[in-house]
Amino acid sequence: MTQHTEKAFESAIEDHLLTKGGYKHGDPNNFDRERCLDPTVLIPFIGTIEFSSDIIGYPLPKAF
């Protein structure tokens, strides 16, 4: 019998995101509730971004 509950719906969404959506399980202990982000995910992601003045609309300092 099919389970029709909020928990089953949540589990189905989570399963789909993890198996087909390219998402990974995060560690809740790394989540910064004050800033609403996981710095162990955000910082490496920012390091992969190629910044250019075309994207942000103004010249970048030489540090970038």
Beta strands, then each sheet from edge to edge (+ up, - down):
end
